[in-house]
Amino acid sequence: MYLYPKWLRAWHVLNAVLFIILIVTGLSMQYTGKKDYVLVVGFEAAVRWHNSAAVILTINYIFYVAGNLLTKNGRYYRIKRDSFFSDLYKQIRYYSYGMFKGEKHPFPVTMERKFNPLQKLSYVLAMYLALPLVIISGIGLLFPEIVAKGVLGVSGMILTDLLHITMGFFLSVFLVIHVYTCTLGKKPGTLFMSMISGYHASEDHYDLED
Ligand code: HEM
């Protein structure tokens, strides 16, 4: 099944590389001391790399949103309200129990359904909530003059910074879980190969129908 078009794969690989640069330089800025201690890169270099990677990531994100609006890929992210919780429960039960008992996947991948309910929820939260918030707060930190002076007596810059590092933390946790769940395909490397070739390997054969 051809599920990962070229534009999506190009967005994804650039996004992944930029994300790693942002996490490393973000941590570096946080832990590199003014005196001798340097985590990976010095403070100045970390700021330069972080800002440049963030600008490219933002442009790449606009490309991703446009791609999802203009192609059929966006439909895979739509959450159905009626069966949302029961489907989520089925998927959580599978990951925590059924999978280890050799049960069949409750939501096999088809041309109509690329993501299981848990994947869908985590992708929607990461891509349409956490990432926009990290980008908006990042723009605020880059241009402090546009940030409100204060809200209820608390500095606007502190709130913006708090939002930025909290969302950055959530996205870092997302990345770890994301890479782990990507090993849960037919074989540990199957889903990674899909993101390279564009073709998802179904349960028992490669279906090159599209
Ligand atoms: C080392 C880094 C990464 C690796 C190895 C990786 C791996 C993968 C793989 C194998 C898939 C295909 C499986 C699937 O459909 O779920 C995938 C899809 C996806 N990944 Fe990643 N990923 C990485 C980083 C990221 C990051 C940083 C984000 C966003 C913050 C992200 C967001 C997504 C999204 C939204 C999809 C679904 C795209 C679509 O089909 O519409 N990934 N990733």
Residues whose N, C-alpha, C, O or C-beta is under 5 A from the ligand:
A	BS01	HEM	L3 N15 A16 F19 Y123 L175 V179 C182 L191 F192 M195
